[in-house]
Amino acid sequence: MELPNNIDSKFRYILIAAKRARQLQSGVRPLVQTQTKRATKVAQQEVSSGLIPFEVIEAKPEGEKE
């Protein structure tokens, strides 16, 4: 699997695509035009194209206060 440049791990890619696929299944319009109707494939294409914004939130070590 070839990861997009802005995604650092397969796990993160899968999480982002799965969340987007759920949005597509609930009726959100796709951001890309494609032949397939499968939400998972559309979501993967959108993530690979860099059309899905996401933010990586770093976990704070235990015991550290805000």
SULVEN-V862976 format. One record per residue. N is the residue number from 1. PHI is phi in radians with two decimals (999 if undefined). NEAR is the number of other ideal C-beta (glycine too) atoms within 8 Angstrom. Layout:
n: {N & N}
phi: {PHI & PHI}
near: {NEAR & NEAR}
This chain:
n: {1 & 2 & 3 & 4 & 5 & 6 & 7 & 8 & 9 & 10 & 11 & 12 & 13 & 14 & 15 & 16 & 17 & 18 & 19 & 20 & 21 & 22 & 23 & 24 & 25 & 26 & 27 & 28 & 29 & 30 & 31 & 32 & 33 & 34 & 35 & 36 & 37 & 38 & 39 & 40 & 41 & 42 & 43 & 44 & 45 & 46 & 47 & 48 & 49 & 50 & 51 & 52 & 53 & 54 & 55 & 56 & 57 & 58 & 59 & 60 & 61 & 62 & 63 & 64 & 65 & 66}
phi: {999 & -1.59 & -1.50 & -1.09 & -1.06 & -1.52 & -2.00 & -1.59 & -2.64 & -1.09 & -1.05 & -1.13 & -1.02 & -1.14 & -1.09 & -1.15 & -1.14 & -1.16 & -1.13 & -1.16 & -1.08 & -1.10 & -1.10 & -1.10 & -1.15 & -1.52 & 2.01 & -1.19 & -1.28 & -1.18 & -1.61 & -2.19 & -1.63 & -2.60 & -1.36 & -1.43 & -1.84 & -1.25 & -1.05 & -1.14 & -1.20 & -1.08 & -1.07 & -1.08 & -1.14 & -1.13 & -1.14 & -1.11 & -1.41 & 1.39 & -1.55 & -1.83 & -1.31 & -2.63 & -2.23 & -1.64 & -1.80 & -1.34 & -1.33 & -1.53 & -1.06 & -1.04 & 1.59 & -1.49 & -1.66 & -1.24}
near: {4 & 3 & 9 & 10 & 4 & 4 & 10 & 5 & 7 & 7 & 6 & 10 & 13 & 8 & 8 & 12 & 12 & 10 & 8 & 12 & 12 & 9 & 8 & 12 & 7 & 6 & 4 & 6 & 3 & 9 & 7 & 9 & 3 & 8 & 2 & 6 & 4 & 6 & 10 & 9 & 9 & 15 & 14 & 9 & 10 & 13 & 15 & 7 & 9 & 7 & 7 & 10 & 3 & 5 & 4 & 6 & 4 & 4 & 4 & 6 & 5 & 4 & 4 & 5 & 3 & 2}
